[in-house]
Amino acid sequence: MAMFPEWQWHALALPPRHFSWRVRGNALYWSRAERVCLEQPWDLVIATSMVDLATLRGLVPSLACRPSLLYFHENQFAYPAAPGRETSLEAQVVSLYSALAADRIAFNSEFNRRTFLSGCAALLEKLPDFVPVGVVDDLRSRSDVLPVPVDPDRRDVEPLWPGTERDGGMSPLRIVWVGRFEWDKGPDRLLGLLRQAEARGLNYELAMIGQQFRNVPTDIQAVKRHFSHRLVQFGNVASTDRYKRYLAGADIVLSTAVHEFQGLAVMEAVQEGCVPLLPNRLSYPEVFDARFLYASHCSDLQQEARAAVDLLMELGEGVRTGTLSAPSLASYESAALRIKYDASLKQLSGIASLEQ
């Protein structure tokens, strides 16, 4: 919406709670509560993959005549099931039907697209009979990759880091870990990495910034308990401005995630000057050069921790000597992505180019 202010936009959203009901109930609610809005002669409908677009177009028949784009910021096939819980089959089926109902589908990364299509194929292979051929090929032919733009903060952000003052080559390496304090961000891997860093005598400070929920993973609690002498921040910060200042004050942004579809938090940190230290998995390899990726050993956490600390020490030396800086993400900024979005929306809406 910010990228194309010359268009008239109307956004519909529901609170982020009651996941299963949101997936199945959004079409029912909007078809009644927002019917007047939905029946307007819109040029284009853009829905996220959480929307039950197939049902919504059936309940509001006029929407079936409007061009539609279904945007996947995630997909339920590659979203790892939480410990003790099963993957939501219903959410997977809803996203499959919605993708088939849309005129075009877009993903924020190639990793997201690849795992969605392979997940659909695996699901269809499990069904007992009367499964049409060519479903995945059809979806692939109507798909694009359109990342979420990540623009740098153009202001002069004053760095914030409440730890030890800089002292030339003796200064601690400043590491920031950003993400929800949940299991899918790899807290067990973070714990192993920190233990390895301690064993090897690495001089560092750590800011762990992220939203906490009622149930905090035991590995997150263990990090706070055993590495309090390294922590300069633990939990959410009060404002976006303060968050950006933490990023500007850090040397390295670290990810241990087992679930990311684009990695926006990491990309925002890189835009603030952080050097990325990331596992060689998920969407990271398509965004960042291999020199910023440590070997991913999902079944051997100790081996992964050793690889991560090896690279951490290498990147840290480059930061200290001034020979290494954050990579450019210019191709992910609005100025570059606007052209791709314009072409996709123009093709769908059938109107003149948004750039004209």
LUMDREN-22656 format. One record per residue (C-alpha): residue in one letter; x, y, z. Coordinates in steps of 0.001 Angstrom, whole numbers, padded with zeros to 6 digits, always signed. Layout:
REM LUMDREN-22656
AXYZ/...
END
This chain:
REM LUMDREN-22656
M+000000+000000+000000/A+002875+002364+000780/M+004594+001431-002480/F+001587+002502-004598/P-000116+005427-002818/E-001760+006497-006074/W-004123+003533-005743/Q-007152+003615-003486/W-006779+000802-000949/H-009214-000709+001532/A-007771-003189+004009/L-009635-005858+005967/A-007963-007632+008878/L-008839-009700+011930/P-007012-009994+015286/P-004101-012487+015361/R-005579-015064+017708/H-007558-018346+017554/F-005565-019612+014565/S-007806-022528+013554/W-010934-020389+013678/R-009253-017559+011763/V-008335-019933+008941/R-011879-021291+008596/G-013937-018368+009868/N-012609-015329+008014/A-014676-015927+004875/L-017859-016472+006884/Y-017344-013279+008882/W-016294-010999+006024/S-019004-012265+003659/R-021572-010954+006169/A-019949-008081+008018/E-018108-006577+005018/R-020437-007549+002191/V-021117-003974+001025/C-017384-003334+000840/L-016590-006620-000912/E-019266-006062-003562/Q-017721-002785-004728/P-016220-002832-008273/W-012619-003246-007193/D-009877-003481-009844/L-007967-006059-007845/V-008233-008202-004712/I-005052-009087-002814/A-005428-011668-000051/T-002881-013257+002231/S-002654-017022+002406/M-004496-016965+005742/V-007646-015955+003840/D-010041-018697+002726/L-010277-017117-000705/A-012106-020026-002359/T-014940-019861+000177/L-015006-016065+000188/R-015420-015934-003604/G-018220-018478-003330/L-020073-016612-000579/V-019632-013242-002337/P-020146-014202-005997/S-019187-010764-007350/L-015644-011349-006047/A-015285-014238-008486/C-015316-011637-011268/R-012515-009564-009701/P-008858-010378-010454/S-007181-011814-007367/L-003665-012301-006048/L-003038-014672-003130/Y+000142-013699-001260/F+002006-016295+000796/H+004132-014776+003561/E+004287-018340+004927/N+002874-021744+004082/Q+001393-024422+006270/F+003374-027225+004629/A+006782-025952+005713/Y+005598-024481+009007/P+007094-026921+011543/A+004707-028515+013991/A+005283-027480+017601/P+006447-030234+019971/G+003478-032367+020958/R+001259-030957+018226/E+000373-032156+014755/T+000504-030114+011572/S-002845-028523+010692/L-004139-030557+007749/E-007208-028329+007474/A-005068-025199+007144/Q-003061-026914+004399/V-006205-027821+002454/V-007610-024293+002829/S-004408-022800+001409/L-004439-025290-001487/Y-008037-024452-002412/S-007371-020718-002042/A-004360-020966-004346/L-006465-022774-006954/A-009185-020111-006657/A-006755-017193-007134/D-005761-015853-010533/R-002133-015508-009444/I-000187-016562-006362/A+002954-014927-005014/F+005522-015907-002395/N+007984-013836-000397/S+010838-016248-001206/E+011725-019082-003541/F+012048-021283-000452/N+008436-020507+000395/R+007255-021300-003137/R+009268-024505-003394/T+008092-025896-000061/F+004454-024983-000746/L+004420-026720-004119/S+006240-029803-002841/G+003902-029880+000162/C+000862-029781-002105/A+002295-032610-004194/A+002944-034742-001103/L-000566-034118+000217/L-002240-035002-003073/E-000238-038231-003298/K-001718-039362+000018/L-005325-038998-001076/P-007106-042281-001914/D-008700-041570-005307/F-010161-039070-007785/V-007168-036749-007534/P-006854-034668-010729/V-003496-034561-012484/G-001563-031376-013127/V-002646-029464-010002/V+000872-028563-008871/D+001996-027727-012406/D-000980-025376-012720/L-000104-023634-009453/R+003544-023322-010434/S+002640-021722-013770/R+000607-019048-011963/S+003177-018268-009266/D+005694-015493-008709/V+008264-014589-006063/L+007663-011082-004690/P+009643-010448-001498/V+008437-008033+001134/P+010426-004804+000673/V+012909-003963+003417/D+014000-000338+003319/P+016835+001083+005447/D+016071+003708+008049/R+017116+006930+006317/R+017444+008793+009621/D+020659+009055+011587/V+019953+006351+014146/E+021944+006807+017357/P+023376+003394+018295/L+022313+001947+021654/W+024219-000740+023498/P+024128-000781+027300/G+027039-003171+027728/T+030777-002617+027941/E+032183+000503+026307/R+034269+000176+023172/D+037958-000369+023891/G+039699-000929+020593/G+040515-004535+019810/M+039597-005634+023354/S+035915-004688+022967/P+033365-007492+023275/L+031723-008567+020038/R+028161-007234+020057/I+025645-009858+018937/V+021904-009397+018544/W+019437-012307+018295/V+015999-011234+017112/G+012797-013257+016991/R+009841-014467+018977/F+010891-016327+022112/E+009517-019589+020783/W+010868-023009+019887/D+010818-022507+016095/K+013497-019804+016368/G+015923-022491+017536/P+016579-021654+021214/D+018096-025120+021701/R+020573-024286+018946/L+021279-020892+020474/L+021994-022528+023825/G+024444-024950+022214/L+026127-022132+020306/L+026612-020032+023454/R+028080-022987+025339/Q+030536-023521+022516/A+031422-019807+022484/E+032104-019879+026225/A+034258-022982+025939/R+036372-021257+023308/G+036772-018052+025288/L+034949-015734+022916/N+034598-012175+024246/Y+031035-011122+023413/E+027814-009497+024597/L+024336-010585+023565/A+021032-008755+023127/M+018061-011107+022808/I+015141-009084+021494/G+011715-010549+020862/Q+008170-011001+022012/Q+007605-013341+024939/F+004462-015367+025545/R+002994-017121+028546/N+004956-020327+027976/V+008643-019583+027471/P+010697-022523+026092/T+012986-024098+028658/D+016013-023450+026436/I+015238-019712+026429/Q+015031-019820+030225/A+018357-021687+030315/V+020028-018975+028221/K+018849-016314+030668/R+019927-018388+033657/H+023375-019487+032450/F+024433-016519+030321/S+023126-013546+032306/H+026706-012207+032432/R+026592-011872+028623/L+023088-010441+028251/V+022598-006700+027807/Q+018942-007069+026790/F+016410-009868+027180/G+012874-009566+025798/N+010970-006898+023941/V+012033-003265+023812/A+009753-000325+024449/S+009572+001181+020961/T+010511+000709+017325/D+013005+003564+017656/R+014759+001881+020560/Y+014762-001421+018673/K+016428+000211+015653/R+019015+001750+017978/Y+019899-001688+019347/L+020374-002960+015810/A+022530+000040+014952/G+024676-000660+018022/A+025278-004334+017232/D+028073-005879+015181/I+026435-009157+014192/V+022852-010384+013854/L+022557-014082+014681/S+019834-016498+013640/T+019397-020069+014822/A+015914-020428+013309/V+014361-023622+011999/H+011427-021623+010611/E+011746-018534+008414/F+010098-017850+005075/Q+011928-014591+004281/G+013741-013521+007432/L+012534-009934+007727/A+013954-009330+011213/V+017416-010395+010059/M+017130-008279+006920/E+016115-005231+008968/A+019164-005745+011182/V+021442-005972+008151/Q+019946-002721+006848/E+021005-001130+010148/G+024597-002285+009617/C+024742-005740+011252/V+026819-008487+009662/P+024609-011611+009333/L+025507-014973+010894/L+022903-017444+009644/P+022304-021170+009175/N+022637-022496+005646/R+018938-023383+005374/L+015450-021946+004851/S+015362-018744+002771/Y+018766-017479+003890/P+020877-018978+001059/E+018860-017141-001613/V+019300-013787+000139/F+022839-013864+001534/D+026243-014873+000244/A+027668-018204+001447/R+030344-016472+003536/F+027628-015432+006012/L+026150-018946+006363/Y+027294-021643+008756/A+026811-025353+008029/S+023363-026595+008989/H+023302-029936+010801/C+019698-030315+011893/S+020283-033732+013437/D+023555-032813+015194/L+023219-029650+017258/Q+026786-029815+018598/Q+028264-030005+015134/E+026095-027073+014035/A+027165-025086+017111/R+030840-025655+016310/A+030328-024539+012722/A+028441-021444+013867/V+031122-020411+016361/D+033877-021010+013797/L+032148-018563+011477/L+031300-016186+014325/M+034979-015860+015222/E+035886-015340+011570/L+033239-012682+010993/G+034015-011069+014327/E+037637-010636+013327/G+036535-008980+010110/V+034280-006604+012050/R+037037-005697+014520/T+039606-005011+011823/G+037172-003052+009700/T+037577-005393+006722/L+033987-006659+006819/S+030723-004767+006676/A+027046-005592+006239/P+026096-006799+002738/S+023880-004739+000469/L+020171-005558+000268/A+019430-003000-002428/S+017608-005582-004547/Y+015114-006041-001687/E+014310-002349-001287/S+011119-000744-002542/A+012872+001073-005364/A+013908-002252-006907/L+010869-004361-006018/R+008318-001784-007146/I+009078-002716-010756/K+008296-006393-010093/Y+005153-005611-008137/D+004026-003203-010833/A+004364-005827-013551/S+002442-008413-011541/L-000408-006108-010489/K-000617-004566-013960/Q-000939-007981-015559/L-003672-008973-013125/S-005734-005796-013138/G-005537-005299-016884/I-005035-001558-016482/A-002175+000733-017495/S+001143+000352-015752/L+001249+001696-012230/E+004494+003424-013162/Q+002870+005544-015874/
END
